[in-house]
Amino acid sequence: MRVVRSEGRNKMAKLVEALEKAIVKLRRKRVSRRLFERNGGEVRYGPFKGLKLSTGAHTSAGNLGAKTCGLYEDGVIAEIMSMGPYQDVVNFGAGDGYFSLGVLVAGVAERSICFELNATGREVVERNAKINGLSDRVLIFGAADDETGPTLAGVGFDPSRALVLCDIDGGEFPVLTEKLLSDLQGATLIVELHDKLIAGGESLREELINRLPDGAQHRILKSAPPDWRDIPEIEEMTDYDRALASTDGRKLLGEWLIVTYEDPGV
């Protein structure tokens, strides 16, 4: 009898926990959408200030508000700004174009080259590029693969003057092959890592690092809470909503592999 009661309590506890998580996610999306609408879908703070975003991509609605306040992955944005400027920014997993177009608005890149597997995502990037008057500076392709290097070479891509961003939810490990990394040699890379979310993914990070070309230097960037001070839209919220509005909503700590090459002129 005690075993049956214990199993019943465990099931109830798991059900309550699942409901709590679902409610938190719903509240986060509600707060995010309200913030996005209040800002008219426009980034109001940070380096990407002035970037206009539409909805409809397959990216999380829970991040929309943080994007308009310049808080979404602000540590990555800081890295981009500190290491630029670039001739090209290549984005594997362009999503809604937040980074692909943001770098153009920020004046840290001359051209953006987007690779996006999802057709809806490509349509949204194209729409957002048009909204921001950037269509003539944006190229949009499908999924990245081993033919991406030749594709980039065909549009005048110079790795030594480029940044490559990669956020493809675990796809970074099969996509960033030795061949593709060789084709990208000389470019700065920022790769969001998802190995800890993949079953049996313990060795994937090390294997990726071991595939980096000779001369590549690497380090790991870890996410940290954003600084929302002096952003009125966030300051006016309750503590609970403020936390929900400014979080990326990750299951685990965000980590990015940053790959650089020594400047040959140094």
C-alpha positions in Angstrom: 0.0 0.0 0.0 2.8 2.4 0.9 4.5 1.7 -2.5 1.3 2.5 -4.3 0.8 5.8 -2.4 4.4 6.8 -3.0 4.0 6.2 -6.7 0.8 8.3 -6.7 2.6 11.2 -4.9 5.5 11.0 -7.4 3.1 11.1 -10.4 1.2 14.1 -8.8 4.5 15.9 -8.1 5.6 15.4 -11.7 2.2 16.6 -13.0 2.4 19.7 -10.8 5.9 20.5 -12.0 4.9 20.1 -15.6 2.0 22.5 -15.1 4.3 25.0 -13.4 6.7 24.9 -16.3 3.8 25.3 -18.8 2.4 28.3 -17.0 5.8 30.0 -16.7 6.3 29.5 -20.5 2.9 30.9 -21.3 3.4 33.9 -19.0 6.8 34.6 -20.5 5.4 34.6 -24.0 2.6 36.9 -22.9 5.0 39.4 -21.3 7.3 39.2 -24.4 4.5 39.8 -26.9 3.3 42.8 -24.9 6.8 44.3 -24.8 7.2 43.6 -28.5 3.9 45.3 -29.3 4.7 48.3 -27.0 7.9 48.9 -28.9 6.2 48.5 -32.2 8.5 45.6 -33.1 11.5 47.9 -33.2 14.7 47.5 -31.3 14.9 50.5 -29.0 18.3 49.9 -27.2 21.7 48.5 -27.9 23.9 48.3 -31.0 20.9 47.0 -33.1 18.8 50.0 -32.2 16.5 50.9 -35.1 16.1 47.4 -36.4 12.5 46.6 -37.2 11.1 43.0 -36.8 8.0 41.3 -38.0 6.6 38.1 -36.5 5.9 34.8 -38.2 9.3 33.1 -38.1 9.8 29.8 -36.3 11.8 31.5 -33.6 10.6 31.6 -30.0 7.9 34.2 -29.2 9.3 34.4 -25.7 12.4 36.3 -27.1 10.6 38.9 -29.1 10.4 41.4 -26.2 14.0 41.0 -25.2 15.0 41.6 -28.8 13.3 44.9 -28.9 15.1 45.9 -25.8 18.5 44.8 -27.1 18.8 42.2 -24.4 18.6 39.0 -26.4 22.0 37.3 -26.4 23.6 40.6 -25.6 26.9 38.9 -24.8 27.1 37.6 -28.3 26.3 41.1 -29.7 29.0 42.6 -27.5 31.5 40.0 -29.0 30.4 40.9 -32.5 30.8 44.6 -32.0 34.2 44.2 -30.3 35.7 42.1 -33.1 34.3 43.9 -36.1 33.9 45.5 -38.6 33.5 42.9 -41.3 32.9 42.8 -45.0 30.4 39.9 -44.6 28.5 38.3 -41.8 27.4 34.8 -42.7 24.6 33.4 -40.5 23.8 29.6 -40.4 20.3 29.5 -39.0 19.2 33.1 -39.7 15.8 32.7 -38.0 14.0 36.0 -38.3 17.1 37.9 -39.3 17.8 39.5 -35.9 21.5 39.0 -36.1 21.8 39.0 -39.9 20.1 42.4 -40.2 21.1 43.8 -36.9 24.8 43.8 -37.9 23.9 45.9 -40.9 21.9 48.4 -38.9 24.7 48.6 -36.4 27.2 49.4 -39.2 29.5 46.5 -38.3 29.1 44.7 -41.6 28.7 45.6 -45.3 26.7 42.6 -46.3 24.8 39.7 -44.7 24.6 36.2 -46.2 21.9 34.1 -44.6 21.5 30.3 -44.6 18.1 29.1 -43.3 16.7 25.6 -43.6 13.1 26.7 -42.9 11.2 28.2 -45.9 9.1 30.3 -43.6 12.2 31.6 -41.9 13.7 32.6 -45.3 10.5 34.5 -46.1 10.5 36.4 -42.8 14.2 37.3 -43.3 13.4 38.6 -46.7 10.4 40.5 -45.4 12.4 42.0 -42.5 15.2 43.0 -44.9 12.6 44.9 -47.0 11.1 46.6 -44.0 14.5 47.9 -43.0 15.5 48.9 -46.5 18.3 46.4 -46.6 17.3 44.0 -49.3 20.2 45.0 -51.6 22.7 44.0 -48.9 21.3 40.6 -48.0 21.6 37.2 -49.7 19.4 34.3 -48.6 20.1 30.6 -49.2 18.8 27.3 -47.9 20.5 25.0 -45.5 24.2 25.1 -45.0 26.1 22.0 -46.1 29.4 20.9 -47.6 28.6 22.9 -50.7 28.3 26.1 -48.7 32.0 27.0 -49.2 31.7 27.0 -53.1 28.4 28.9 -52.8 30.2 31.6 -50.7 33.1 31.7 -53.0 30.7 32.4 -55.9 29.5 35.6 -54.3 32.9 37.0 -53.5 33.2 35.9 -49.9 36.6 36.6 -48.3 37.0 34.6 -45.0 39.7 36.9 -43.7 37.1 39.8 -43.6 34.1 37.8 -42.4 32.2 36.6 -39.3 30.3 33.4 -39.4 27.5 32.9 -36.9 26.0 29.4 -36.4 22.9 28.6 -34.4 21.3 25.5 -35.8 20.1 23.7 -32.6 22.6 20.8 -32.6 23.1 20.8 -36.4 26.4 22.5 -35.9 28.2 19.2 -35.3 27.2 17.4 -38.6 27.2 20.6 -40.7 30.6 22.0 -39.6 32.6 19.3 -41.3 36.3 19.4 -41.8 35.7 20.5 -45.4 33.4 23.4 -44.6 35.6 24.6 -41.8 38.5 24.5 -44.2 36.5 26.6 -46.7 35.8 29.1 -43.9 39.4 29.2 -42.6 40.4 32.7 -41.6 36.9 33.8 -40.7 35.9 34.5 -37.1 33.3 31.9 -36.0 30.7 32.2 -33.2 29.0 28.8 -32.8 26.2 28.2 -30.3 26.8 24.8 -28.8 24.0 22.4 -28.1 26.0 19.2 -27.2 24.6 19.1 -23.7 21.0 18.9 -25.1 21.9 15.9 -27.3 21.7 12.4 -26.0 25.3 11.0 -26.1 26.6 14.4 -27.1 29.5 14.4 -24.6 32.2 14.0 -27.3 30.7 16.3 -30.0 32.2 19.5 -28.7 35.7 18.1 -28.5 35.4 16.5 -31.9 34.3 19.9 -33.4 37.2 21.7 -31.8 39.6 19.0 -33.1 38.3 19.6 -36.7 39.3 23.3 -36.6 42.0 24.2 -39.1 45.6 24.8 -38.2 46.1 28.3 -36.7 42.6 28.5 -35.2 42.3 29.8 -31.7 39.2 29.1 -29.6 37.5 30.0 -26.4 34.1 29.5 -24.8 31.7 32.3 -24.1 29.0 31.6 -21.5 25.8 33.5 -21.1 25.2 35.9 -18.2 22.1 37.8 -17.0 21.6 40.9 -19.2 21.7 44.4 -17.7 18.2 45.9 -18.0 18.9 49.0 -16.0 17.8 52.3 -17.6 15.3 50.4 -19.9 12.0 51.9 -18.7 9.9 49.2 -20.3 11.7 46.6 -18.2 12.1 48.7 -15.0 8.3 49.3 -14.8 7.6 45.6 -14.6 7.2 43.5 -11.5 10.2 41.5 -10.5 8.6 38.3 -11.8 7.8 39.7 -15.2 11.1 41.5 -15.4 12.9 38.2 -15.0 10.7 36.6 -17.6 11.1 39.4 -20.1 14.9 39.5 -19.9 15.7 35.7 -19.9 16.5 33.7 -23.0 14.5 30.8 -21.5 17.2 28.2 -21.9 17.1 24.7 -20.5 20.8 24.9 -19.8 23.5 27.6 -19.6 24.1 29.1 -23.1 27.6 28.5 -24.5 29.3 29.6 -27.7 32.5 28.4 -29.3 34.4 31.5 -30.5 37.1 30.8 -33.1 39.6 33.4 -34.3 42.7 33.6 -36.3 45.7 35.7 -35.5 45.9 38.8 -37.7 48.7 38.2 -40.2 49.7 41.8 -40.0 50.5 41.6 -36.3 
